[in-house]
Amino acid sequence: MIAVVATLKTLDGKGDDFAAAARQMIAAVAQHEAGRTLMYTLHRSQADPNTFVFYEQYADAGALAAHGQTEHMRAFGGAIRGLLDGRPDIQRFDLVAQL
């Protein structure tokens, strides 16, 4: 299993627009990537409403690669263009232990 933690900052006043686009993305992932994308959640910082964190889990490297090539990923990229304050910080992790 591969986990991804992606931290994204939005421009002031654009957080709600980003959250709406992300909700559509999450729905598309649920519809089209079932069984391969195991978790795809979005969190918003309590301290800074412009900071969002996606937590994602993929069955394997192939599932992660396929996710990046989907039409809904391209659409999400277009939807959030102009909303972000800089590039996302994306980190990948290998599973060590699980509950």
Rosetta blueprint (number, residue, H / E / L):
1 M L
2 I E
3 A E
4 V E
5 V E
6 A E
7 T E
8 L E
9 K E
10 T E
11 L L
12 D L
13 G L
14 K L
15 G H
16 D H
17 D H
18 F H
19 A H
20 A H
21 A H
22 A H
23 R H
24 Q H
25 M H
26 I H
27 A H
28 A H
29 V H
30 A H
31 Q H
32 H H
33 E L
34 A L
35 G L
36 R L
37 T E
38 L E
39 M E
40 Y E
41 T E
42 L E
43 H E
44 R E
45 S L
46 Q L
47 A L
48 D L
49 P L
50 N L
51 T E
52 F E
53 V E
54 F E
55 Y E
56 E E
57 Q E
58 Y E
59 A L
60 D L
61 A H
62 G H
63 A H
64 L H
65 A H
66 A H
67 H H
68 G H
69 Q L
70 T L
71 E H
72 H H
73 M H
74 R H
75 A H
76 F H
77 G H
78 G H
79 A H
80 I H
81 R L
82 G L
83 L L
84 L E
85 D L
86 G L
87 R L
88 P L
89 D E
90 I E
91 Q E
92 R E
93 F E
94 D E
95 L L
96 V L
97 A L
98 Q L
99 L L
